[in-house]
Amino acid sequence: MPGQSIRDERARRREAACEIELSAQDLVDRLESRIELLGLGRARFRRGISSLTIHSAELGSLRGVGALRDLVAPNIAHNRVRVIPLEIGQLPRLQRARLDHNHIERLPDTISSLRSLRKLDLSHNNLETLPSSMGRLDSLEELDLSANPLRQLPASVAELRSLRRLRLPSTIEAGALGWVAQRPGLVVVRCAGFDELAYTELSHPERQ
């Protein structure tokens, strides 16, 4: 029966995902044990990872991610991560991060240490507030906060001078974005609820 086949396939995927769930530290430990079997040192292994994809793998924590100091572009989308650990600030080379479709409830102040970060996708999470330290992300060009229960942004977001595109949930009222008029190079899109296909783009007065 088709329905039974679908259920069997889902069960198989869940069983496969269990191999790398729990935390990023567990994943790093598993990989390091295999690297040692190949005769390579752990330090060399950790220095060598610049891109990491753990997509739809039931990952529940990013504990241990700070060990991957050369990480540039992680894709941790579609998992079960709730908290971004303080050690995220130990990734000075991070440039692009996909953390969308998780259960993230808060961000640590140490996120301000990611001075090379250019693109950050936090859409489809459970964020209700953001740390004011986000205003120190000098290189950030794209920020996606859509489909989060956010009601306001910290004033420091207006200080993101490199920002060119900002996606927001409709829970943030357009009246709270007066500073956008002073940023002619910035495109702000408010998504209607959790529907990515319906949005209202805020135009600058001089463009109307």
N, C-alpha and C positions, 0 to 999 in steps of 0.2 A: 504494500500500500504506500502511496506517495507520502502520506502524513507520517507513517512510521519511518520511512527513509530519511525524512527531514529531521525527525527527532534523533535518530541514530547518528546522523551527521553532526548535529549540535552536541551530542554527548561526546563524540569522538574529539571535537574541537576543544571541549572543556577539559578532557583528559590530557590532551596535548599541551594545553595552556598551563596546566598545573606544574609542568616541568620548570617554568620560569616565573611563577607567580611569587608572592610574598614581598620581595624588595629588590631594588637595584643592587644592593650589596650581595644578595644571594646569587644574582646573575654574574656579578664580577667574580665572586669566589669560584663559581662553577667554571667560568671561562679560564681563570688563572690556573686551576688544577689541570685543565687540559693543555694549557700553554706550557706548563712545567713538564708534561709528558713529552713535549716536543723539544725540550732542552732550552727553552727561552726563559729569561728571567722575568719576574713579575713587574719590576720597574720598567723594563723595556716594553712589556705588554701595555701597561697603563699609559705610557707616553705615546703609544702608537695609535690610540683610538681617537679619531676626529669626528666620525659620524656614527650614530647609533640609532637603530630603529627597533622599538619594541611596541608594535602596533597590535591592538586587540588581543592582548596576552594576559589579561586579568591581573596586571601588575598593580600592587596595592601600596607601594612605598618607593620613594626615591632615595632612601637611606643608603649611603655609600657612593652616591654619584660624584661626590667631591673628589674621589680618588682618580677620576678620569680627567686629569688636568688639561689635556689637549683637546677636549671635546669642543667641537665647533657647531655641529648641527644635529641635535637629538630630536627624534620623533617618538614621543611617548603618548601619542593620541589614542583614544578609545581604550582606556584602561580604568583602574579604580583608585587612582591616586587621590588622596584627600588633602595632604599637607605637603608643601614644598619645604624641604629641610633647610636649616641655616647654611649648610655646606654648599648650597647652590652658589654662594658668593665666592667659592674657591675655583670657579671655572672662568678664568680671565679671558679665554679665547672664544667663548660662546658668542656666536653671531646670529643664529637662527634657531628658534625653539618652538616645537609644536607640542603643546600640552593640552590641546583641546579635547573635548568629550571625555572628561574625567569627573571627579567629584571634589575638586579643589575648593577649599573653604577659605583659605587665607594665604597670603604671601609674606615671607619674612622680610625684614628691613634690609637684610644682606643682599637683596636683589639689586640694590643700588651699586654693588661692586661689579656688575656685568657691563662695564663701560664699552665693550665691543659689540654688544647686542644690537642688531639692526631690525630683526623681525621677531615678534612674540605673539603667538596665537594662544589665547586663554579662553576662547569661546566655548560655550556649552559646559560650564562648570557651576559651582555654587558660591561664587564670590559675592559677598555683600558689601565689602569695603576693600580699599586698596591702601597700601602704606604710602605715606607722603614721600618716602625715600625714592619712589619711582621717578620723581622729577630729576633725579641725577643720572638717568640713563641717557647720556649725551648723544649716543650714536643711534638711538632707536628711531627707525623710519616708519615702521608699520606695527600697529597694535590692535589686536582684535579682542574685544571684550563682550561681543554679542552673546546673547542667550545666557546671561548671568543675572541674578537678582540684585544688581547694583542700582542704587537710587541716587548716588552722587559720586563725583570724582574728587580726589584731593586737589587742592588748588595748585599743587606742584606740577600737575599734568600740563598746565599751560606753559611750563618752563622747558618742555621737551622741544627744543629748537630744531632738531633734525626730523621731527615727526612730519610725515607726509600723508599718511592715511590712518584714520581712526574709526573703528567700527564699534558701535555702542548698542546696548539693549534699549528698547523703547521706554524702559522704566526710568531712564534719565531724561528729564524734561529738556526740551530745546532751550527754554529760558535760562537754564543753568550753564549754557555754553556761549555766553556773550563774548568770551575771549577769542572765540573762533574768528570773529570778524577782523581781528587784528593779525590774522595769520593767512594771508592770501594764497599761500602755497599748500595749505592743509585741506584735505577732503575728509569730511566727517559724515559717516553714514549711520543712521539710527535704524536698526532692524526692528520690524514690527513683531513683538513677542518672540517666539522661537521659530518663526517662519523666515528662513533665509531669503526667500524669493520676494518678500514684500519689505520694502525699505523706503525711507525718506532721506534724500541727500540734502544736507544743509548747504545752501548756496551763499556765497558772500554777497553782501549788498551791492558791491560794484559790478557783480556779474549778472545781476538781475535786470 
